[in-house]
Amino acid sequence: MNRAKSDKQKKPKSYKTTKHWVFFLFLLPTLLTFLVFVIIPFVLGIYYSMTTWTGLNTGREEWIWFQNYVTVFSDYGFAYSFLRTVIYSVLNIFAINLVAFGLALLVTQNIKIRNIARAGFFLPNLIGGLILGYIWQFIFNNALESLGGAFSPSVLVSGETALFGLIIVVTWQYAGYIMMIYIAALQNVPQDLIEAASIDGANVYQRLRNITLPLVAQAFTIALFLTLVTSFKQFDTVVSLTQGGPATQLPVWMANLYGLDIVPVVQSTNLIAMNIYAEAFTYTQMGIGQAKAIIFFTVLIIFSLTQVYFSKKREVEL
């Protein structure tokens, strides 16, 4: 009996070791891919951000330490792009999550066409950003403008309204995807709690505020994180919808901050991802473009971690 017990104890240990090796071997291709296509390029990017690399002088670039970063911080165009990206991201996060949660509440009600509605609201997310931009460019500049009134001129022709046009397009595309996250959370809310609160006389707002929202708080954390990252990285839809335009003047306070005697013209929807792309591939300043990308990565990490921290804290409070 003792011998059988001893054999039993030895077998699991050997099995456990073999199992760990099997898991590692299956994970190895993914780890190698991540190393080759993410980690190594990121480390090389840090190196190139401190050189005079232009993409054409490979092997002859000079090491200039942090000069590219000094150039970036003295670039009012990059500062304006960053400011517009922050404004766009805040408005976009609010719009997407408000619409998505509203749609989720709608399609979780006991209505006959809720499955069709879910598919219909999710469908725009399947359209590529480039195609989506061209479609909505036609809608804004031709279809809606032909109606006249409030739709003329197009929202895309003014630097003051073009950003709102972009927010409308991205919300229309992305709200259906975020809606699915909220649907999954709402379906896990115990219906007996809702029914009990209704019997006790709680109205719709009270049930939503005191029961539904606290129980779906984790979904808000995930949705806010996804929309934050997506908003900051917005690129393809901007390229096809506005090409970074239309032109507008740099804010006077920013011109004064950079000591400019003449207020220059800037692109109103030239978001940070597009600014980095133009610096690297249009002006062939790869080193400066890479420095901008490193700054962008650092800022995005800080914003994301801050958002997750406060969202998690809010979950506990609810």
Backbone bond lengths (Angstrom), bond angles and torsions (degrees), N, CA, C in turn:
res aa  C-N    CA-C-N  psi(-1)  N-CA   C-N-CA  omega(-1)  CA-C   N-CA-C  phi
1 M - - - 1.465 - - 1.524 111.04 -
2 N 1.355 115.08 -42.42 1.468 119.26 178.46 1.525 111.49 -66.17
3 R 1.348 114.75 -36.18 1.470 119.00 179.74 1.530 110.76 -66.07
4 A 1.326 115.88 -43.00 1.466 120.29 178.34 1.520 111.03 -62.64
5 K 1.343 114.46 -37.37 1.459 118.91 179.07 1.531 110.90 -67.41
6 S 1.331 115.23 -38.04 1.469 120.10 179.55 1.526 111.52 -66.17
7 D 1.358 116.40 -41.88 1.468 120.74 177.84 1.529 111.06 -63.11
8 K 1.313 114.18 -35.08 1.461 119.37 -179.30 1.528 111.24 -67.11
9 Q 1.340 115.32 -36.56 1.452 119.69 -179.51 1.525 112.33 -72.11
10 K 1.360 116.34 -33.64 1.469 120.63 -178.85 1.522 112.09 -73.89
11 K 1.302 116.75 -37.48 1.458 121.49 -174.77 1.535 113.33 -61.45
12 P 1.320 118.12 -46.80 1.457 118.09 179.89 1.522 113.13 -59.57
13 K 1.341 118.00 -35.11 1.457 120.78 -178.76 1.525 110.85 -63.94
14 S 1.322 116.97 -44.49 1.461 121.19 178.93 1.527 110.75 -66.20
15 Y 1.310 114.37 -41.20 1.464 120.04 179.79 1.526 110.88 -63.74
16 K 1.377 114.14 -40.00 1.459 118.93 -179.46 1.524 111.31 -64.30
17 T 1.325 117.24 -42.22 1.472 121.22 179.88 1.521 110.77 -63.42
18 T 1.347 116.16 -44.51 1.465 120.34 178.99 1.522 111.16 -62.31
19 K 1.333 114.55 -40.45 1.455 119.37 -179.76 1.534 111.47 -62.66
20 H 1.331 116.40 -41.12 1.458 120.73 178.33 1.523 111.39 -62.52
21 W 1.332 117.14 -40.73 1.460 120.78 178.43 1.527 111.73 -65.67
22 V 1.327 115.29 -38.95 1.469 119.76 178.48 1.533 109.87 -63.21
23 F 1.345 116.63 -45.23 1.460 121.05 177.73 1.521 111.28 -59.18
24 F 1.338 115.88 -42.74 1.461 120.65 -178.82 1.532 110.95 -65.06
25 L 1.347 116.69 -41.73 1.467 120.18 -179.69 1.527 111.33 -64.85
26 F 1.322 116.67 -38.33 1.466 119.61 177.28 1.533 110.98 -69.38
27 L 1.325 116.88 -31.90 1.452 121.68 -178.81 1.528 112.28 -80.71
28 L 1.337 116.53 -21.74 1.466 121.71 -174.01 1.535 113.60 -56.55
29 P 1.343 120.87 -46.81 1.473 119.44 179.40 1.531 112.94 -58.51
30 T 1.336 116.62 -40.07 1.467 120.04 178.64 1.526 110.98 -66.65
31 L 1.332 116.64 -41.68 1.465 120.52 178.89 1.525 111.09 -63.46
32 L 1.332 116.91 -42.48 1.467 120.70 178.77 1.533 111.04 -64.58
33 T 1.333 116.28 -41.69 1.465 120.38 177.70 1.519 111.02 -62.05
34 F 1.328 116.41 -44.43 1.468 121.36 178.87 1.525 110.37 -62.88
35 L 1.338 116.39 -39.94 1.470 120.76 179.41 1.526 111.24 -64.72
36 V 1.347 116.46 -45.99 1.462 121.46 -174.38 1.527 111.78 -72.46
37 F 1.336 117.35 -40.27 1.465 120.37 -172.05 1.531 114.26 -100.77
38 V 1.330 118.75 -8.76 1.466 120.55 -179.76 1.533 111.72 -123.86
39 I 1.316 117.04 -60.00 1.465 120.70 -172.91 1.530 111.79 -66.11
40 I 1.334 116.58 -52.23 1.471 120.11 -178.18 1.530 111.58 -62.53
41 P 1.356 119.98 -47.84 1.474 119.20 176.12 1.527 113.20 -59.42
42 F 1.332 116.79 -35.39 1.464 119.51 179.12 1.531 111.07 -65.41
43 V 1.324 117.04 -44.64 1.471 120.98 178.25 1.525 110.45 -64.19
44 L 1.342 116.81 -43.20 1.467 120.23 176.79 1.529 111.15 -63.09
45 G 1.334 116.04 -35.12 1.461 120.07 178.17 1.517 111.70 -62.65
46 I 1.330 116.91 -41.11 1.466 120.18 176.29 1.523 110.34 -61.66
47 Y 1.333 116.57 -41.37 1.466 120.61 178.63 1.535 110.61 -63.30
48 Y 1.332 117.34 -49.86 1.465 120.67 -177.27 1.525 112.52 -66.22
49 S 1.337 117.23 -25.57 1.469 119.38 178.20 1.523 112.28 -68.00
50 M 1.321 116.85 -11.76 1.469 121.73 179.16 1.533 111.35 -111.32
51 T 1.324 115.98 22.73 1.463 120.71 179.46 1.528 110.35 -129.35
52 T 1.326 115.37 175.92 1.476 121.16 177.44 1.526 111.18 -94.65
53 W 1.311 117.18 27.48 1.468 121.93 -176.71 1.525 110.19 -61.29
54 T 1.326 115.70 131.58 1.471 121.33 176.96 1.523 112.16 -115.25
55 G 1.313 116.79 -4.07 1.459 120.56 -175.01 1.512 111.57 93.33
56 L 1.346 116.37 -17.58 1.471 121.56 -179.28 1.535 111.83 -110.04
57 N 1.328 115.87 -18.17 1.469 119.64 -177.67 1.519 112.33 -107.52
58 T 1.329 117.44 33.86 1.455 122.26 -178.00 1.527 110.17 -56.48
59 G 1.329 115.65 127.47 1.461 121.50 -177.91 1.512 112.58 93.77
60 R 1.346 117.41 -14.24 1.466 120.56 -179.70 1.537 111.34 -121.87
61 E 1.336 115.95 12.16 1.455 118.58 179.31 1.538 110.31 -71.86
62 E 1.325 115.85 150.31 1.464 121.72 -179.59 1.524 110.60 -103.49
63 W 1.327 114.39 147.36 1.461 120.93 178.70 1.530 108.98 -83.03
64 I 1.338 117.34 119.28 1.479 120.23 -176.01 1.528 111.76 -123.91
65 W 1.317 116.82 15.34 1.462 122.48 177.90 1.530 111.10 56.75
66 F 1.324 119.03 -122.54 1.471 121.60 -170.89 1.530 113.20 -99.39
67 Q 1.334 117.31 18.88 1.457 120.41 -177.62 1.535 111.87 -63.06
68 N 1.334 116.86 -36.99 1.470 119.95 178.47 1.528 111.35 -63.35
69 Y 1.337 116.62 -37.03 1.460 120.44 179.11 1.530 110.91 -68.45
70 V 1.346 116.01 -36.81 1.468 119.92 175.55 1.528 110.12 -63.15
71 T 1.340 115.98 -40.87 1.464 120.96 178.24 1.523 111.01 -63.08
72 V 1.326 116.53 -41.53 1.468 121.23 -179.56 1.530 110.81 -62.98
73 F 1.328 116.78 -46.92 1.462 120.21 -177.37 1.526 112.46 -69.67
74 S 1.328 117.69 -17.54 1.469 120.43 176.72 1.528 111.74 -96.47
75 D 1.335 116.98 6.30 1.465 122.47 -178.83 1.529 109.53 -94.66
76 Y 1.322 117.51 108.02 1.465 120.67 -179.00 1.531 111.45 -66.18
77 G 1.346 117.07 -27.77 1.464 120.17 178.44 1.516 111.89 -64.33
78 F 1.325 116.31 -40.92 1.470 120.58 178.12 1.521 110.52 -68.22
79 A 1.337 116.65 -40.52 1.465 120.34 178.87 1.532 110.75 -62.60
80 Y 1.338 116.09 -40.73 1.463 119.78 179.33 1.542 110.23 -66.96
81 S 1.320 116.52 -41.76 1.470 120.26 177.48 1.521 110.90 -60.73
82 F 1.323 116.17 -40.90 1.463 120.31 178.99 1.522 110.66 -64.45
83 L 1.338 116.38 -43.59 1.462 120.80 178.80 1.524 111.05 -61.32
84 R 1.324 116.96 -45.97 1.467 120.65 -179.84 1.530 111.06 -65.51
85 T 1.323 116.82 -33.84 1.462 120.49 178.42 1.516 110.83 -66.93
86 V 1.334 117.36 -40.81 1.468 121.30 178.30 1.532 110.29 -64.21
87 I 1.339 116.61 -45.91 1.474 120.60 178.76 1.528 110.36 -61.02
88 Y 1.329 115.06 -47.55 1.465 120.02 179.46 1.520 111.04 -60.23
89 S 1.335 117.51 -44.25 1.462 121.50 -176.67 1.515 111.89 -64.05
90 V 1.336 117.11 -43.69 1.471 120.77 179.94 1.525 110.71 -61.91
91 L 1.331 116.52 -48.28 1.465 120.56 179.95 1.523 111.53 -66.53
92 N 1.322 116.28 -38.99 1.456 120.75 -178.10 1.524 111.98 -68.32
93 I 1.333 116.54 -42.26 1.470 120.98 177.81 1.525 109.96 -60.05
94 F 1.320 116.41 -45.65 1.467 120.44 179.79 1.521 111.01 -62.83
95 A 1.330 117.14 -46.88 1.468 121.25 -176.59 1.527 111.36 -64.93
96 I 1.323 117.34 -47.56 1.470 120.93 -176.96 1.519 110.77 -62.38
97 N 1.335 117.23 -47.99 1.467 119.70 -175.78 1.523 112.10 -70.70
98 L 1.330 117.06 -34.12 1.464 119.65 176.71 1.521 110.71 -65.14
99 V 1.330 116.91 -48.12 1.468 121.11 179.74 1.530 110.60 -65.90
100 A 1.330 116.47 -43.69 1.472 120.44 -177.81 1.522 111.62 -63.28
101 F 1.322 117.24 -43.32 1.472 119.75 -179.60 1.523 110.49 -68.81
102 G 1.317 116.72 -37.39 1.461 119.77 176.50 1.520 111.81 -63.15
103 L 1.333 116.60 -43.01 1.465 120.53 177.66 1.526 111.22 -64.97
104 A 1.337 116.05 -38.84 1.468 119.94 179.74 1.525 111.15 -63.90
105 L 1.337 116.19 -41.74 1.468 119.58 176.34 1.522 110.85 -62.17
106 L 1.344 116.47 -38.12 1.464 121.07 -178.59 1.526 111.68 -66.23
107 V 1.336 116.96 -48.42 1.464 120.21 -173.13 1.526 113.23 -84.43
108 T 1.333 118.78 0.44 1.469 120.95 172.19 1.530 111.26 -99.38
109 Q 1.344 116.06 3.13 1.466 119.89 174.48 1.533 109.33 -80.13
110 N 1.300 115.18 165.80 1.464 120.46 -178.07 1.530 110.23 -83.45
111 I 1.350 114.70 74.33 1.463 120.05 177.48 1.528 108.92 -119.70
112 K 1.326 116.52 152.87 1.467 120.97 -172.39 1.524 113.02 -67.25
113 I 1.316 117.52 -36.46 1.471 120.28 -172.93 1.529 112.43 -98.41
114 R 1.328 118.00 23.76 1.467 119.07 -174.31 1.528 112.54 -64.88
115 N 1.336 118.31 -35.84 1.467 120.12 178.82 1.530 111.73 -68.55
116 I 1.332 115.90 -40.10 1.465 120.33 176.91 1.533 109.64 -65.52
117 A 1.337 115.77 -40.05 1.467 120.48 179.59 1.528 110.83 -63.64
118 R 1.329 116.55 -41.47 1.470 120.10 178.67 1.524 110.74 -60.37
119 A 1.322 115.77 -46.42 1.468 119.80 179.29 1.518 111.47 -63.34
120 G 1.330 116.72 -40.54 1.458 120.64 -179.83 1.520 112.76 -65.86
121 F 1.337 116.93 -41.09 1.463 120.31 179.64 1.534 111.59 -70.95
122 F 1.329 116.62 -29.32 1.471 120.15 -179.13 1.529 112.15 -81.25
123 L 1.317 116.49 -25.06 1.474 122.02 -172.90 1.536 114.51 -54.00
124 P 1.348 120.95 -42.05 1.475 119.38 -179.71 1.519 114.15 -57.88
125 N 1.343 117.10 -25.30 1.458 119.84 -179.73 1.527 112.42 -67.29
126 L 1.329 116.75 -18.64 1.460 120.94 -179.74 1.526 112.47 -82.09
127 I 1.330 116.82 -11.02 1.467 121.01 -179.70 1.523 109.02 -84.58
128 G 1.308 118.05 132.00 1.454 121.98 179.17 1.515 111.86 -63.27
129 G 1.343 115.98 150.37 1.452 121.22 -177.10 1.517 113.86 -60.14
130 L 1.337 117.44 -40.04 1.465 120.49 179.90 1.523 111.69 -63.99
131 I 1.342 115.63 -48.18 1.470 120.28 179.55 1.526 110.39 -63.13
132 L 1.314 115.08 -41.78 1.467 120.42 -179.68 1.521 111.02 -59.39
133 G 1.336 116.60 -42.60 1.462 120.59 179.88 1.514 112.49 -61.81
134 Y 1.335 116.74 -42.99 1.471 120.11 179.82 1.532 111.23 -67.27
135 I 1.336 116.38 -37.42 1.473 119.76 178.21 1.529 110.49 -62.39
136 W 1.322 115.74 -49.22 1.466 119.44 -177.56 1.523 112.14 -72.88
137 Q 1.320 118.13 -25.42 1.458 119.84 173.65 1.524 110.04 -63.09
138 F 1.336 116.37 -41.44 1.467 120.77 176.19 1.528 110.85 -65.12
139 I 1.349 116.48 -40.92 1.465 120.29 -179.20 1.532 110.97 -63.41
140 F 1.325 116.54 -46.78 1.466 120.25 -178.86 1.525 112.44 -68.61
141 N 1.344 116.10 -45.18 1.471 120.23 -171.39 1.524 114.37 -85.89
142 N 1.337 116.78 -19.68 1.461 119.44 -177.54 1.521 113.15 -121.73
143 A 1.339 115.82 -61.58 1.466 119.54 -173.57 1.526 112.00 -63.14
144 L 1.337 117.13 -54.63 1.465 119.63 -176.92 1.524 111.91 -72.43
145 E 1.336 117.28 -38.52 1.463 120.14 -178.19 1.527 111.77 -64.07
146 S 1.341 116.56 -29.63 1.467 119.77 179.05 1.525 112.04 -67.79
147 L 1.345 116.96 -18.13 1.463 120.77 178.08 1.525 111.60 -76.47
148 G 1.342 116.46 -20.42 1.462 120.76 179.42 1.513 112.12 72.67
149 G 1.305 116.27 -162.18 1.462 121.35 179.14 1.515 112.18 62.92
150 A 1.336 115.76 -130.20 1.466 121.89 -178.22 1.524 112.36 -67.92
151 F 1.342 117.48 -17.31 1.470 120.88 -177.20 1.528 112.72 -89.63
152 S 1.326 117.07 -1.85 1.465 120.67 -179.03 1.528 109.32 -126.31
153 P 1.336 119.01 128.17 1.466 125.98 1.47 1.530 112.39 -76.35
154 S 1.309 116.51 172.19 1.464 122.45 -179.25 1.527 110.78 -61.59
155 V 1.328 115.90 147.64 1.472 120.17 178.51 1.529 111.51 -65.24
156 L 1.334 117.13 -18.42 1.462 120.52 -176.23 1.528 113.55 -82.35
157 V 1.333 117.98 -8.45 1.463 119.54 -176.14 1.530 112.56 -90.14
158 S 1.322 117.07 -7.14 1.457 120.85 -178.15 1.517 110.70 -117.97
159 G 1.321 115.36 137.82 1.457 119.74 177.66 1.515 112.86 -66.87
160 E 1.325 117.38 -21.11 1.463 121.69 -179.95 1.530 112.13 -78.50
161 T 1.326 117.45 -28.96 1.471 120.22 -173.77 1.529 114.24 -112.56
162 A 1.327 117.67 -12.99 1.467 120.13 -175.82 1.525 112.06 -60.65
163 L 1.334 116.01 -35.80 1.468 120.27 -179.88 1.525 110.51 -64.42
164 F 1.337 116.52 -36.16 1.469 119.93 178.40 1.534 110.50 -69.43
165 G 1.339 116.56 -35.20 1.460 119.66 174.67 1.516 111.47 -61.52
166 L 1.329 116.60 -40.86 1.464 121.39 177.61 1.522 111.01 -64.12
167 I 1.327 116.84 -40.45 1.465 121.13 179.18 1.526 110.64 -63.44
168 I 1.337 117.11 -41.04 1.472 121.29 178.04 1.526 110.50 -59.46
169 V 1.325 116.37 -45.45 1.466 120.92 -177.33 1.524 110.97 -65.28
170 V 1.327 116.98 -48.35 1.468 120.74 -176.86 1.528 110.82 -67.84
171 T 1.327 117.24 -36.52 1.469 120.34 176.58 1.523 110.23 -63.64
172 W 1.331 116.61 -43.55 1.465 121.26 178.27 1.531 110.90 -60.39
173 Q 1.318 116.34 -36.58 1.462 120.14 -178.88 1.527 112.42 -77.38
174 Y 1.333 117.18 -45.21 1.464 121.00 -165.24 1.526 114.16 -96.36
175 A 1.344 117.90 -18.04 1.465 120.34 -176.07 1.531 111.81 -62.27
176 G 1.332 117.25 -34.98 1.463 120.15 -179.60 1.515 112.62 -65.24
177 Y 1.321 116.39 -34.52 1.468 120.48 178.30 1.532 110.55 -69.05
178 I 1.322 117.07 -47.27 1.458 120.80 178.62 1.529 110.69 -65.83
179 M 1.341 116.31 -30.88 1.460 121.17 176.83 1.526 111.06 -56.01
180 M 1.333 117.45 -39.69 1.458 120.97 -178.23 1.524 111.72 -63.06
181 I 1.328 116.92 -33.92 1.472 120.68 177.17 1.525 109.87 -66.77
182 Y 1.321 115.78 -43.58 1.461 119.50 179.17 1.531 111.67 -67.97
183 I 1.325 117.17 -35.11 1.473 120.28 177.74 1.524 109.95 -61.43
184 A 1.339 116.62 -45.96 1.474 120.73 179.59 1.532 110.65 -59.04
185 A 1.334 116.82 -39.76 1.467 120.17 179.99 1.531 111.29 -71.19
186 L 1.331 117.25 -42.49 1.467 120.75 -178.55 1.524 112.07 -65.47
187 Q 1.319 116.73 -33.15 1.468 119.94 179.71 1.528 112.30 -70.06
188 N 1.329 117.03 -17.16 1.465 120.85 178.02 1.525 113.08 -92.37
189 V 1.333 116.33 -1.39 1.464 119.59 176.66 1.535 108.45 -75.79
190 P 1.336 118.43 122.25 1.476 120.54 -178.80 1.531 111.73 -59.90
191 Q 1.314 115.22 123.23 1.469 119.64 -177.94 1.526 112.50 -69.98
192 D 1.352 117.23 -24.00 1.463 118.60 179.74 1.531 111.57 -67.60
193 L 1.357 116.35 -28.94 1.464 119.36 175.47 1.529 110.66 -68.12
194 I 1.331 115.78 -42.52 1.466 120.48 178.40 1.524 110.34 -62.24
195 E 1.332 115.97 -45.15 1.468 120.55 -179.05 1.526 111.18 -65.14
196 A 1.352 116.39 -40.66 1.463 120.21 179.76 1.532 110.74 -63.86
197 A 1.345 115.52 -42.17 1.469 119.59 179.02 1.519 110.91 -65.64
198 S 1.334 116.56 -36.50 1.464 120.82 179.02 1.523 110.99 -66.32
199 I 1.322 115.43 -40.50 1.471 120.01 178.52 1.525 110.63 -65.39
200 D 1.344 115.97 -35.47 1.472 120.60 179.69 1.521 112.91 -75.58
201 G 1.335 116.86 -2.19 1.454 120.31 175.06 1.513 115.77 99.68
202 A 1.361 118.24 8.04 1.464 120.50 179.18 1.529 109.65 -72.55
203 N 1.336 116.56 134.03 1.458 119.83 178.53 1.529 110.31 -82.41
204 V 1.331 115.89 -178.71 1.468 120.74 -176.01 1.525 111.50 -59.83
205 Y 1.329 116.85 -45.57 1.466 120.38 -178.63 1.524 111.17 -63.69
206 Q 1.327 117.39 -42.02 1.463 121.02 -179.30 1.526 111.51 -65.48
207 R 1.341 116.34 -39.25 1.470 119.10 177.60 1.526 110.97 -66.43
208 L 1.342 115.91 -39.27 1.464 120.16 179.18 1.525 110.75 -66.68
209 R 1.329 116.72 -45.31 1.475 121.48 -175.41 1.529 112.68 -70.48
210 N 1.330 117.46 -41.37 1.457 120.63 -170.89 1.519 115.01 -98.85
211 I 1.330 117.55 -15.57 1.469 119.57 -178.35 1.529 111.20 -120.10
212 T 1.332 115.51 -58.12 1.469 119.45 -172.61 1.523 112.63 -65.65
213 L 1.339 117.59 -53.20 1.465 120.80 -175.59 1.532 113.37 -59.59
214 P 1.349 119.84 -45.49 1.469 118.49 177.57 1.525 113.42 -61.35
215 L 1.336 117.12 -34.08 1.462 120.29 -176.93 1.532 113.01 -79.82
216 V 1.325 117.47 -16.68 1.477 120.35 177.97 1.528 111.21 -110.93
217 A 1.327 116.99 16.98 1.468 120.77 -177.49 1.526 111.73 -60.25
218 Q 1.321 116.92 -35.47 1.470 119.73 -179.85 1.528 111.18 -65.06
219 A 1.314 117.02 -35.03 1.465 121.02 177.26 1.524 110.67 -65.13
220 F 1.334 117.02 -36.07 1.462 120.26 177.13 1.531 110.98 -63.67
221 T 1.335 116.88 -38.95 1.471 120.46 178.37 1.523 110.89 -60.38
222 I 1.329 116.44 -46.33 1.468 121.11 -179.40 1.525 110.80 -66.22
223 A 1.334 116.01 -46.25 1.467 120.54 -177.19 1.528 111.62 -64.84
224 L 1.326 117.27 -41.13 1.461 120.46 178.63 1.526 111.31 -64.52
225 F 1.329 116.04 -39.11 1.470 119.66 178.69 1.532 110.66 -64.48
226 L 1.321 117.08 -46.19 1.467 120.84 -179.20 1.519 111.74 -63.38
227 T 1.325 116.83 -43.73 1.469 119.27 -178.96 1.527 111.50 -71.17
228 L 1.329 117.76 -31.85 1.462 121.00 176.59 1.527 110.90 -63.05
229 V 1.330 116.08 -50.87 1.467 120.55 -178.79 1.525 110.85 -64.22
230 T 1.331 116.75 -43.83 1.468 120.91 -179.63 1.527 111.75 -62.87
231 S 1.331 116.86 -41.09 1.464 120.78 -178.84 1.523 111.54 -65.64
232 F 1.321 116.88 -43.18 1.458 119.92 -179.02 1.526 111.35 -67.44
233 K 1.322 117.18 -31.58 1.468 120.52 -176.85 1.528 113.10 -92.49
234 Q 1.313 118.33 7.86 1.467 121.22 -174.97 1.528 111.30 -56.92
235 F 1.334 116.08 126.33 1.463 119.81 -177.26 1.525 112.65 -142.21
236 D 1.328 117.37 -59.81 1.466 120.53 -170.08 1.524 113.06 -63.10
237 T 1.335 117.71 -41.17 1.468 120.05 -179.84 1.529 110.86 -66.69
238 V 1.335 116.74 -35.96 1.465 120.83 178.33 1.522 110.47 -64.16
239 V 1.343 115.76 -42.46 1.466 120.47 -178.44 1.523 110.90 -59.85
240 S 1.319 117.54 -45.51 1.466 120.17 -175.73 1.525 113.34 -83.47
241 L 1.326 117.99 -27.09 1.467 120.21 -175.95 1.529 112.16 -85.46
242 T 1.335 117.70 -47.67 1.466 120.55 -173.28 1.520 113.79 -125.90
243 Q 1.345 118.36 -12.92 1.471 122.61 -173.79 1.540 111.22 54.59
244 G 1.320 116.46 27.96 1.461 121.13 179.15 1.515 114.31 88.55
245 G 1.301 117.92 -12.87 1.474 122.24 -176.64 1.510 111.72 -91.39
246 P 1.315 117.53 -168.69 1.471 127.50 -3.48 1.527 111.86 -78.04
247 A 1.332 115.62 171.08 1.456 121.06 -177.87 1.525 110.89 -72.34
248 T 1.322 114.42 147.90 1.466 121.18 176.34 1.524 107.73 -150.99
249 Q 1.307 117.11 171.80 1.462 120.21 179.73 1.518 111.17 -88.01
250 L 1.315 115.34 145.05 1.460 121.16 173.39 1.522 109.08 -62.05
251 P 1.340 118.89 137.75 1.475 119.44 177.38 1.527 111.37 -54.56
252 V 1.315 115.75 141.40 1.469 121.01 -175.66 1.527 111.27 -59.82
253 W 1.343 116.29 -40.46 1.468 118.74 -178.84 1.517 111.63 -63.14
254 M 1.337 116.97 -33.00 1.459 120.21 178.72 1.530 110.70 -74.56
255 A 1.342 116.08 -37.20 1.469 120.02 176.17 1.527 110.19 -62.38
256 N 1.334 116.72 -40.20 1.464 120.85 177.84 1.522 111.06 -67.22
257 L 1.328 115.74 -37.44 1.463 120.34 179.76 1.527 111.52 -62.20
258 Y 1.325 116.67 -36.96 1.467 121.12 -179.84 1.525 112.04 -92.25
259 G 1.329 117.61 5.14 1.454 121.39 176.75 1.514 114.29 67.36
260 L 1.340 116.72 35.90 1.469 120.89 -178.76 1.521 110.33 -90.78
261 D 1.305 116.96 130.37 1.469 121.44 179.13 1.530 111.65 -75.89
262 I 1.324 115.74 -33.49 1.472 121.37 178.97 1.522 108.34 -115.15
263 V 1.322 116.14 132.84 1.470 120.38 178.38 1.525 108.89 -73.57
264 P 1.338 118.75 115.36 1.463 120.69 -175.54 1.526 112.46 -81.11
265 V 1.321 114.75 167.78 1.457 122.20 176.99 1.528 108.77 -93.49
266 V 1.331 116.78 136.25 1.470 122.36 178.78 1.530 108.60 -131.13
267 Q 1.316 115.33 169.39 1.465 121.66 178.78 1.520 109.85 -92.37
268 S 1.318 117.35 124.87 1.463 122.05 -170.19 1.526 114.36 -69.43
269 T 1.330 119.20 -28.82 1.474 120.99 -179.70 1.530 111.39 -116.24
270 N 1.311 115.38 25.27 1.467 120.34 177.23 1.526 108.48 -79.00
271 L 1.326 116.52 79.39 1.454 121.25 -176.69 1.528 110.25 -69.16
272 I 1.317 115.44 169.00 1.457 120.57 -167.79 1.533 112.72 -62.57
273 A 1.335 117.89 -37.66 1.473 120.26 179.44 1.526 110.71 -64.45
274 M 1.322 116.38 -39.51 1.463 121.07 178.66 1.527 110.80 -69.69
275 N 1.324 117.29 -36.38 1.462 121.86 177.86 1.528 110.51 -63.66
276 I 1.329 116.82 -42.11 1.464 121.17 178.26 1.527 110.76 -64.47
277 Y 1.330 116.42 -43.89 1.466 120.91 179.46 1.529 111.00 -60.52
278 A 1.336 116.74 -45.46 1.468 120.76 -179.09 1.524 111.06 -63.20
279 E 1.328 116.80 -41.19 1.469 120.54 -179.79 1.524 111.22 -62.84
280 A 1.325 116.35 -41.12 1.462 120.31 -175.36 1.519 112.88 -80.33
281 F 1.331 117.53 -43.90 1.468 119.76 -169.72 1.534 114.03 -106.73
282 T 1.327 118.13 -25.29 1.464 119.91 177.39 1.526 110.73 -86.58
283 Y 1.343 115.44 -46.37 1.467 119.98 -179.05 1.529 112.32 -95.65
284 T 1.335 117.35 1.13 1.484 124.74 -179.94 1.524 112.99 48.43
285 Q 1.332 115.90 39.63 1.465 121.14 173.03 1.530 107.76 -105.61
286 M 1.318 115.62 73.92 1.458 120.93 -173.58 1.524 112.43 -63.09
287 G 1.326 117.03 -39.27 1.459 120.34 -179.61 1.513 111.73 -62.37
288 I 1.342 116.72 -46.47 1.469 121.05 178.52 1.520 110.37 -67.21
289 G 1.332 116.25 -41.64 1.465 120.04 177.54 1.518 111.55 -60.75
290 Q 1.329 116.62 -39.19 1.460 120.42 179.24 1.531 110.54 -68.87
291 A 1.330 117.08 -37.01 1.465 120.24 175.89 1.534 110.46 -62.06
292 K 1.322 116.15 -41.82 1.473 119.85 176.24 1.525 111.04 -61.73
293 A 1.325 116.28 -40.27 1.462 120.48 -179.59 1.530 111.33 -64.86
294 I 1.335 117.18 -38.91 1.468 120.87 178.71 1.524 110.04 -66.25
295 I 1.332 116.98 -42.32 1.470 120.77 176.74 1.531 110.14 -62.38
296 F 1.317 115.99 -43.53 1.461 121.38 178.79 1.523 111.03 -60.68
297 F 1.324 117.04 -44.61 1.464 122.10 178.68 1.531 110.45 -60.25
298 T 1.328 116.08 -45.29 1.469 120.46 -178.42 1.528 111.04 -63.39
299 V 1.325 116.22 -45.56 1.470 120.55 -179.95 1.527 110.59 -63.55
300 L 1.332 116.73 -41.96 1.465 120.54 -179.30 1.524 111.32 -64.38
301 I 1.337 116.96 -39.47 1.466 120.69 176.35 1.526 110.42 -61.65
302 I 1.333 116.93 -45.23 1.471 120.89 -179.42 1.526 110.74 -62.83
303 F 1.336 116.77 -46.77 1.464 120.82 179.34 1.535 111.02 -61.55
304 S 1.323 116.69 -43.65 1.469 120.85 -176.76 1.523 111.46 -65.82
305 L 1.334 116.58 -46.47 1.469 120.28 -179.66 1.523 110.90 -64.99
306 T 1.334 116.34 -38.31 1.473 120.00 177.83 1.525 110.81 -63.66
307 Q 1.337 115.80 -44.09 1.466 119.87 179.95 1.525 111.39 -63.14
308 V 1.341 117.11 -44.15 1.466 120.61 -179.95 1.523 110.61 -64.85
309 Y 1.334 116.75 -40.45 1.474 120.50 179.82 1.527 111.33 -60.18
310 F 1.325 116.58 -50.63 1.463 119.93 -177.98 1.525 112.18 -69.73
311 S 1.341 116.34 -33.22 1.474 119.53 177.93 1.525 110.55 -67.42
312 K 1.336 116.40 -41.62 1.469 120.08 177.40 1.527 111.22 -64.69
313 K 1.319 114.92 -39.02 1.469 119.36 177.96 1.526 110.38 -64.26
314 R 1.315 115.87 -39.36 1.454 121.33 178.26 1.524 111.41 -65.79
315 E 1.332 116.34 -36.12 1.478 120.33 176.98 1.520 111.08 -57.66
316 V 1.339 116.26 -44.14 1.461 121.37 -179.14 1.530 110.41 -65.29
317 E 1.338 116.28 -41.16 1.460 120.16 -179.99 1.516 112.11 -64.21
318 L 1.358 116.26 -37.68 1.462 119.88 179.31 1.519 111.33 -71.72
